[in-house]
Amino acid sequence: MTAIEDIRTECHTLMFDLYGTVVDIQGGLVEAVTPYLKSKGWAGRPDALVTWWRRTHFENSMIDALLHRSHTPYREIGRRALSYTLERAGIAHTRDEVRALVARIETLKPFPDVVDALKRLHTHYELTILSNGDPDMLEAAKPHLGIEFDHVLSVAIAGSFKPHVATYRAAAERVGLPPEKILFVANHAFDCVGAKAYGMRTCFVDRRKRPFGEWPYQPDLVVADFRELADVLT
């Protein structure tokens, strides 16, 4: 059988990354920071600042996971990353301003192709989210997703950020399936690598038209967007 036939036959659950895969975190945060940066008189590109913020957030979350100490909440990582980014850009800011901007993550909207595709997929598969976001952040996000997922899981259940193997293991245990019965779907290569290394099947959503890289844990499926995902799996 082909990889697609294997997935159709053997996978019961589709498990999705949230930020950047289901919801448009880059676009949503650019929309949030643009009027804020204008009010500060900053002449740089809002999209570039959001990219700096997100890269700093990712770096800090990986450091937190590697320390093997108590798990720092995603929200706190976000505040530290944004404060650092604003300071580096020379933008005066307050803690309340940073909190308000980070809170916008909780109301991000899905990409235009997502909701209809997920409704199609839901007739064949159980749908799950596994996110680096905190449990209360994910609860706040639910009304904005446009569809009800069967499970919405935070990596807090594992005490580490993805791509630590413990996050995928804990998620598989929560949905009650062995890893090979789960297709993990993400826009981020690192997330696909982590899930595949644990034993899940993976799908790389190549929204940004970037190479996956020469990892030994290659995705089982590559699609341009959720519409194509639904087309090939239903």
Contacts in CASP RR format, 6 or more apart in sequence:
PFRMAT RR
TARGET T0000
AUTHOR 0000-0000-0000
METHOD contacts of the structure
MODEL  1
MTAIEDIRTECHTLMFDLYGTVVDIQGGLVEAVTPYLKSKGWAGRPDALV
TWWRRTHFENSMIDALLHRSHTPYREIGRRALSYTLERAGIAHTRDEVRA
LVARIETLKPFPDVVDALKRLHTHYELTILSNGDPDMLEAAKPHLGIEFD
HVLSVAIAGSFKPHVATYRAAAERVGLPPEKILFVANHAFDCVGAKAYGM
RTCFVDRRKRPFGEWPYQPDLVVADFRELADVLT
1 9 0 8 1.000
3 201 0 8 1.000
3 220 0 8 1.000
3 221 0 8 1.000
4 221 0 8 1.000
4 232 0 8 1.000
4 233 0 8 1.000
6 201 0 8 1.000
6 220 0 8 1.000
7 183 0 8 1.000
7 201 0 8 1.000
7 220 0 8 1.000
7 221 0 8 1.000
7 233 0 8 1.000
8 124 0 8 1.000
8 233 0 8 1.000
10 180 0 8 1.000
10 181 0 8 1.000
11 125 0 8 1.000
11 181 0 8 1.000
11 182 0 8 1.000
11 183 0 8 1.000
11 201 0 8 1.000
12 125 0 8 1.000
12 126 0 8 1.000
12 177 0 8 1.000
12 181 0 8 1.000
12 182 0 8 1.000
13 125 0 8 1.000
13 126 0 8 1.000
13 127 0 8 1.000
13 128 0 8 1.000
13 150 0 8 1.000
13 175 0 8 1.000
13 177 0 8 1.000
13 181 0 8 1.000
13 182 0 8 1.000
13 183 0 8 1.000
14 121 0 8 1.000
14 125 0 8 1.000
14 126 0 8 1.000
14 127 0 8 1.000
14 128 0 8 1.000
14 182 0 8 1.000
14 183 0 8 1.000
14 185 0 8 1.000
14 233 0 8 1.000
15 128 0 8 1.000
15 129 0 8 1.000
15 130 0 8 1.000
15 171 0 8 1.000
15 175 0 8 1.000
15 182 0 8 1.000
15 183 0 8 1.000
15 184 0 8 1.000
15 185 0 8 1.000
15 195 0 8 1.000
15 200 0 8 1.000
16 22 0 8 1.000
16 127 0 8 1.000
16 128 0 8 1.000
16 129 0 8 1.000
16 130 0 8 1.000
16 184 0 8 1.000
16 185 0 8 1.000
16 186 0 8 1.000
17 129 0 8 1.000
17 130 0 8 1.000
17 131 0 8 1.000
17 162 0 8 1.000
17 184 0 8 1.000
17 185 0 8 1.000
17 186 0 8 1.000
17 187 0 8 1.000
17 188 0 8 1.000
17 191 0 8 1.000
18 129 0 8 1.000
18 130 0 8 1.000
18 131 0 8 1.000
18 133 0 8 1.000
18 138 0 8 1.000
18 141 0 8 1.000
19 25 0 8 1.000
19 105 0 8 1.000
19 108 0 8 1.000
19 131 0 8 1.000
19 132 0 8 1.000
19 133 0 8 1.000
20 26 0 8 1.000
20 187 0 8 1.000
20 188 0 8 1.000
20 207 0 8 1.000
21 185 0 8 1.000
21 186 0 8 1.000
21 187 0 8 1.000
21 188 0 8 1.000
21 191 0 8 1.000
21 205 0 8 1.000
22 110 0 8 1.000
22 111 0 8 1.000
22 114 0 8 1.000
22 129 0 8 1.000
22 145 0 8 1.000
23 108 0 8 1.000
23 109 0 8 1.000
23 110 0 8 1.000
23 111 0 8 1.000
23 114 0 8 1.000
23 141 0 8 1.000
23 144 0 8 1.000
23 145 0 8 1.000
24 108 0 8 1.000
24 109 0 8 1.000
24 110 0 8 1.000
24 111 0 8 1.000
25 54 0 8 1.000
25 105 0 8 1.000
25 108 0 8 1.000
26 47 0 8 1.000
26 50 0 8 1.000
26 51 0 8 1.000
26 54 0 8 1.000
27 47 0 8 1.000
27 50 0 8 1.000
28 104 0 8 1.000
28 108 0 8 1.000
28 109 0 8 1.000
29 50 0 8 1.000
29 53 0 8 1.000
29 54 0 8 1.000
29 101 0 8 1.000
29 104 0 8 1.000
29 105 0 8 1.000
29 108 0 8 1.000
30 46 0 8 1.000
30 47 0 8 1.000
30 50 0 8 1.000
32 101 0 8 1.000
32 104 0 8 1.000
33 46 0 8 1.000
33 49 0 8 1.000
33 50 0 8 1.000
33 101 0 8 1.000
34 46 0 8 1.000
36 97 0 8 1.000
36 101 0 8 1.000
37 44 0 8 1.000
37 46 0 8 1.000
37 49 0 8 1.000
37 91 0 8 1.000
40 91 0 8 1.000
40 92 0 8 1.000
40 93 0 8 1.000
42 49 0 8 1.000
42 89 0 8 1.000
42 91 0 8 1.000
44 89 0 8 1.000
49 85 0 8 1.000
49 89 0 8 1.000
52 85 0 8 1.000
52 88 0 8 1.000
52 89 0 8 1.000
53 78 0 8 1.000
53 81 0 8 1.000
53 82 0 8 1.000
53 85 0 8 1.000
54 81 0 8 1.000
56 81 0 8 1.000
56 82 0 8 1.000
56 84 0 8 1.000
56 85 0 8 1.000
57 77 0 8 1.000
57 78 0 8 1.000
57 81 0 8 1.000
57 82 0 8 1.000
60 77 0 8 1.000
60 78 0 8 1.000
60 80 0 8 1.000
60 81 0 8 1.000
61 72 0 8 1.000
61 74 0 8 1.000
61 77 0 8 1.000
61 132 0 8 1.000
61 161 0 8 1.000
62 161 0 8 1.000
64 71 0 8 1.000
64 72 0 8 1.000
64 77 0 8 1.000
64 161 0 8 1.000
65 160 0 8 1.000
65 161 0 8 1.000
65 164 0 8 1.000
71 155 0 8 1.000
71 156 0 8 1.000
71 159 0 8 1.000
71 160 0 8 1.000
71 161 0 8 1.000
73 134 0 8 1.000
73 156 0 8 1.000
74 132 0 8 1.000
74 133 0 8 1.000
74 134 0 8 1.000
74 137 0 8 1.000
74 161 0 8 1.000
75 102 0 8 1.000
75 133 0 8 1.000
75 134 0 8 1.000
75 137 0 8 1.000
78 102 0 8 1.000
79 95 0 8 1.000
79 98 0 8 1.000
79 99 0 8 1.000
79 102 0 8 1.000
82 98 0 8 1.000
82 101 0 8 1.000
82 102 0 8 1.000
83 93 0 8 1.000
83 95 0 8 1.000
83 98 0 8 1.000
86 93 0 8 1.000
86 98 0 8 1.000
87 93 0 8 1.000
105 137 0 8 1.000
106 137 0 8 1.000
106 140 0 8 1.000
106 141 0 8 1.000
106 144 0 8 1.000
107 140 0 8 1.000
107 141 0 8 1.000
107 144 0 8 1.000
108 141 0 8 1.000
108 144 0 8 1.000
109 144 0 8 1.000
110 144 0 8 1.000
110 145 0 8 1.000
110 146 0 8 1.000
111 207 0 8 1.000
111 225 0 8 1.000
111 226 0 8 1.000
113 225 0 8 1.000
113 226 0 8 1.000
113 227 0 8 1.000
114 226 0 8 1.000
115 145 0 8 1.000
115 146 0 8 1.000
115 147 0 8 1.000
116 227 0 8 1.000
116 230 0 8 1.000
117 225 0 8 1.000
117 226 0 8 1.000
117 227 0 8 1.000
117 229 0 8 1.000
117 230 0 8 1.000
118 127 0 8 1.000
118 147 0 8 1.000
118 226 0 8 1.000
118 230 0 8 1.000
119 147 0 8 1.000
120 230 0 8 1.000
120 234 0 8 1.000
121 127 0 8 1.000
121 229 0 8 1.000
121 230 0 8 1.000
121 233 0 8 1.000
121 234 0 8 1.000
122 147 0 8 1.000
123 234 0 8 1.000
124 233 0 8 1.000
124 234 0 8 1.000
125 183 0 8 1.000
125 233 0 8 1.000
126 150 0 8 1.000
126 151 0 8 1.000
126 175 0 8 1.000
127 147 0 8 1.000
127 149 0 8 1.000
127 150 0 8 1.000
127 151 0 8 1.000
128 149 0 8 1.000
128 150 0 8 1.000
128 151 0 8 1.000
128 152 0 8 1.000
128 153 0 8 1.000
128 171 0 8 1.000
128 175 0 8 1.000
128 182 0 8 1.000
129 138 0 8 1.000
129 149 0 8 1.000
129 151 0 8 1.000
129 152 0 8 1.000
129 153 0 8 1.000
130 153 0 8 1.000
130 155 0 8 1.000
130 162 0 8 1.000
130 167 0 8 1.000
130 168 0 8 1.000
130 171 0 8 1.000
130 184 0 8 1.000
131 138 0 8 1.000
131 152 0 8 1.000
131 153 0 8 1.000
131 154 0 8 1.000
131 155 0 8 1.000
132 154 0 8 1.000
132 155 0 8 1.000
132 161 0 8 1.000
132 162 0 8 1.000
133 154 0 8 1.000
133 155 0 8 1.000
133 156 0 8 1.000
134 154 0 8 1.000
134 156 0 8 1.000
135 154 0 8 1.000
135 156 0 8 1.000
137 154 0 8 1.000
138 152 0 8 1.000
138 153 0 8 1.000
138 154 0 8 1.000
139 152 0 8 1.000
142 148 0 8 1.000
142 152 0 8 1.000
150 175 0 8 1.000
151 174 0 8 1.000
151 175 0 8 1.000
153 170 0 8 1.000
153 171 0 8 1.000
153 174 0 8 1.000
155 161 0 8 1.000
155 162 0 8 1.000
155 164 0 8 1.000
155 167 0 8 1.000
155 170 0 8 1.000
157 170 0 8 1.000
157 171 0 8 1.000
157 174 0 8 1.000
158 164 0 8 1.000
158 166 0 8 1.000
158 167 0 8 1.000
158 169 0 8 1.000
158 170 0 8 1.000
158 171 0 8 1.000
159 166 0 8 1.000
159 167 0 8 1.000
160 166 0 8 1.000
160 167 0 8 1.000
161 167 0 8 1.000
162 168 0 8 1.000
162 190 0 8 1.000
162 191 0 8 1.000
162 194 0 8 1.000
163 190 0 8 1.000
163 191 0 8 1.000
163 193 0 8 1.000
163 194 0 8 1.000
163 195 0 8 1.000
163 197 0 8 1.000
165 194 0 8 1.000
165 197 0 8 1.000
165 198 0 8 1.000
168 179 0 8 1.000
168 184 0 8 1.000
168 194 0 8 1.000
168 195 0 8 1.000
168 198 0 8 1.000
168 199 0 8 1.000
168 200 0 8 1.000
169 179 0 8 1.000
169 198 0 8 1.000
172 178 0 8 1.000
172 179 0 8 1.000
172 182 0 8 1.000
172 198 0 8 1.000
172 200 0 8 1.000
175 182 0 8 1.000
179 195 0 8 1.000
179 198 0 8 1.000
179 199 0 8 1.000
179 200 0 8 1.000
180 199 0 8 1.000
180 200 0 8 1.000
180 201 0 8 1.000
182 195 0 8 1.000
182 200 0 8 1.000
182 201 0 8 1.000
183 200 0 8 1.000
183 201 0 8 1.000
183 202 0 8 1.000
183 203 0 8 1.000
183 220 0 8 1.000
183 221 0 8 1.000
184 191 0 8 1.000
184 192 0 8 1.000
184 195 0 8 1.000
184 196 0 8 1.000
184 200 0 8 1.000
184 201 0 8 1.000
184 202 0 8 1.000
184 203 0 8 1.000
185 202 0 8 1.000
185 203 0 8 1.000
185 205 0 8 1.000
185 229 0 8 1.000
186 192 0 8 1.000
186 195 0 8 1.000
186 202 0 8 1.000
186 203 0 8 1.000
186 204 0 8 1.000
186 205 0 8 1.000
187 204 0 8 1.000
187 205 0 8 1.000
187 206 0 8 1.000
187 207 0 8 1.000
187 208 0 8 1.000
189 204 0 8 1.000
189 210 0 8 1.000
189 212 0 8 1.000
189 213 0 8 1.000
189 215 0 8 1.000
192 202 0 8 1.000
192 203 0 8 1.000
192 204 0 8 1.000
192 212 0 8 1.000
192 217 0 8 1.000
192 219 0 8 1.000
193 215 0 8 1.000
193 217 0 8 1.000
194 217 0 8 1.000
195 202 0 8 1.000
196 202 0 8 1.000
196 217 0 8 1.000
196 218 0 8 1.000
196 219 0 8 1.000
196 220 0 8 1.000
197 217 0 8 1.000
201 220 0 8 1.000
201 221 0 8 1.000
202 217 0 8 1.000
202 219 0 8 1.000
202 220 0 8 1.000
202 221 0 8 1.000
203 219 0 8 1.000
203 220 0 8 1.000
203 221 0 8 1.000
203 222 0 8 1.000
203 223 0 8 1.000
203 229 0 8 1.000
204 212 0 8 1.000
204 219 0 8 1.000
204 221 0 8 1.000
204 222 0 8 1.000
204 223 0 8 1.000
205 223 0 8 1.000
205 224 0 8 1.000
205 225 0 8 1.000
205 226 0 8 1.000
205 229 0 8 1.000
206 212 0 8 1.000
206 222 0 8 1.000
206 223 0 8 1.000
206 224 0 8 1.000
207 224 0 8 1.000
207 225 0 8 1.000
212 218 0 8 1.000
212 219 0 8 1.000
212 222 0 8 1.000
221 229 0 8 1.000
221 232 0 8 1.000
223 229 0 8 1.000
223 232 0 8 1.000
END
